[in-house]
């Protein structure tokens, strides 16, 4: 059974940091591009960043210079280091990979608030 399990979310003040993790099991995803998506309250889910099997990364403009996506293929893990968090970064963050089909984690809540 393939599973993606996110962790590391929480409540943080503006300017703070969080590190999200996504543990993949049941299948080797080292050969596939992996994504972090987020869904803000009342908004559609959006792709925030992705990383190719070789480690090339892409980010949406609003997180460039603040967030870093990385992966450990040996451990089948995906990470998301989020620094200088802003209130607009609040949302549920999802790990996503498309292999034979799309796989999603259950999401982890990130709340940036005073």
C-alpha positions, 0 to 999 in steps of 0.5 A, spaced: 500 500 500 502 506 497 502 512 503 505 519 503 505 522 510 506 529 512 508 531 518 512 538 521 506 543 521 504 547 526 502 554 529 508 559 528 509 567 528 510 571 522 517 571 521 518 564 524 520 557 521 517 550 520 520 544 516 515 539 513 517 532 512 513 527 507 515 520 508 513 515 502 512 508 503 510 502 499 513 504 492 520 507 490 519 515 488 526 516 487 525 517 479 519 521 479 518 529 480 515 530 487 511 536 489 508 540 495 501 543 494 498 548 499 490 550 500 489 556 504 482 557 507 477 558 502 482 558 496 483 552 491 489 548 492 495 550 489 502 547 487 508 551 491 514 547 489 517 541 486 523 537 485 525 533 479 529 526 481 535 529 479 534 535 484 532 541 480 527 545 483 522 550 482 518 555 486 512 560 485 514 567 486 511 568 493 515 563 496 522 564 492 528 565 497 524 563 503 522 556 502 527 550 500 524 543 497 529 537 498 529 530 497 532 524 500 531 518 495 535 513 499 530 514 504 524 516 500 523 522 503 521 529 501 522 536 505 520 543 505 524 548 509 520 554 510 523 560 513 520 567 514 513 565 514 508 570 513 500 570 514 499 568 507 502 562 508 497 559 512 494 553 509 494 545 509 500 543 505 500 536 501 505 532 499 504 529 491 507 525 486 505 522 480 507 515 478 502 510 475 497 515 478 497 521 482 498 520 490 497 525 495 498 525 503 493 527 508 496 534 509 499 538 515 496 544 517 501 550 517 498 556 521 502 563 521 499 568 526 500 572 532 
